[in-house]
Amino acid sequence: METIKQKILQKILYHQKLKQITNLVLNNKLIHQNKIYQFFQNKTIKKTIVTYKKKPYSLRIENTNFCNGQCLMCPYPSMKRKKGIMSRQLFKKIINEAHKLEIGYINLHNFGEPLIDPDFIWKVKYAKSFNLKISTNTNGILLTPKLSSQIIKSKLDDLYISVDAATVKTYRKIRIGLDFKRLDKNIKHLVKLKKQLKSSTPNIIVDFLKFDLNQHEVKKFINKWQNQVDHVCISQIHDWSSKKQININQNFDNYVNFSQTPCRLPFTEMLINWDGVVSLCCQDIENSLVLGDINKDSIQKVWTNKKYKKIRQLHCQLKTNQIPICKNCKLRTFWWSF
């Protein structure tokens, strides 16, 4: 059951004006330098670190890193690491352990298009058989009527659909190789089918990653979808740990310097790639910092190993400049959701 705090955070996340105000406040340097703010923030951080000392809050599982797009802001086209699809055997091991550890949230997505995985529905159903909450993020191109029906019946909790545009012209510039009209048709059919089946799941969330090429379409995007889907989410672009793949006209220097606080991800989320390798976080495109292997060890053993402890220690000591992948990272990882 959602707490009052979680409901408030959900309201902020999916309300554009509230989200803008919240971002302005939380990204204000005067706020970060305020002793009262720092007191409550540090209290939240300490409590969260203790709570998830022996197990992660959530798992990000990369069921595949194959993708059908070549999107402008994504580093996927330049990814050099081996591509594949997670086996059923490995997925079962992960979910079985997650259930025993009472890890309640699974994000079935990292790099790649999750719906390419022929076992996607099987994996969702397996996780739901343990009553785990599960979400995924798709570009929506593969949402055929048949697959849409299977997704609804699988009881997937949250389905994020990355759209990033309100017109064909803008979409073609950003989501290279994908079909805007087909996507539009797929989403509308999914919404219609969900109503026909009288299902409460999945929550259908259309996402708009805002930056210089599409920011003029935010209002049009909201107006188009707000009365059709469950939520409209306007997201802030980030720079992939200063490894920006393309020439996006975005000033990342205005972001809050998060080297002033430890990042939340090493303390709350474990990322398991399709081959079982555990890397630091979703910013680590090439798995440059490997923390373990779920094929060989348990989730708990990896989560509490020396490598993870060292990373967390450096974050707590605000020495992230000693971690190459974290050194210049500007990904926003606020602690207030815990």
Secondary structure by P-SEA (a helix, b strand, c coil): cccaaaaaaaaaaacaaaaaaaaaaaacccccccaaaaaaaaaaaaaaaaaacccccccccccccccccccccccccccccccccccaaaaaaaaaaaaaacccccccccccccccccaaaaaaaaaaaabbbbbbccccccccaaaaaaaaaacccbbbbbbccccaaaaaaccccccaaaaaaaaaaaaaaaaaaccccccbbbbbbcccccccaaaaaaaaccccccbbbbbbbbccccccccccccccccccccccccccccccbbbbccccccccccccccccccccccccccaaaaaacaaaaaaaaaaaaccccccccccccccccccccc
